[in-house]
């Protein structure tokens, strides 16, 4: 085998590896922080989706708002109910539709997680300027929006809440949601 060909990566190979490494490092940092309040990344993503959907939703809406697979969401929701983070109740009509609602325990945990999340700024601070953060957000949003239909068809929502970045303070000032 000629291993020298692996030294001459095409841009797609390099970007894939670079995005994976960066994503993995960010995921590990998020994992460490969320562990402090007893959450996994997947649970936080689901709780965040439920919050952006108004605190009451259904599994199919969570599926559209996240990149998680439906069967994974179902399994996590069952465990979250057992742990007292959500309630799952059947709607009267249609009977096969499930209503997901945050419990008071989940609301407390989400509030605690949101207090920890600013600590993740240290992941970016020092290596990116405010303008570079905004550019990165815009580029990653564009990549996500472009590729979602190729991977998931119309089953996923590319219109998730988009962060509003304040260039003067270097912080996110809120989210622009399409709910």
JOWO-V254906 format. One record per residue. NEAR is the number of other C-alpha atoms within 10 Angstrom. Layout:
near = (NEAR	NEAR)
This chain:
near = (4	5	7	7	8	9	7	10	10	9	9	9	12	12	12	11	12	12	13	12	12	12	12	12	13	15	13	13	15	19	17	14	19	22	12	12	15	13	18	16	16	15	18	20	17	22	25	19	21	22	16	19	19	12	16	14	19	18	19	15	15	26	21	20	23	19	16	15	12	15	10	11	20	15	10	15	21	14	14	19	16	11	11	13	22	25	17	17	12	13	12	9	8	8	8	9	14	18	15	20	21	23	15	12	13	18	16	14	19	21	12	15	20	14	10	15	12	12	12	13	12	10	14	12	12	8	9	12	13	17	14	12	18	18	12	13	15	14	12	12	16	12	10	12	16	12	13	16	14	9	10	13	10	11	15	21	18	21	14	20	16	15	16	14	18	14	15	8	9	15	15	14	12	12	13	12	12	11	9)
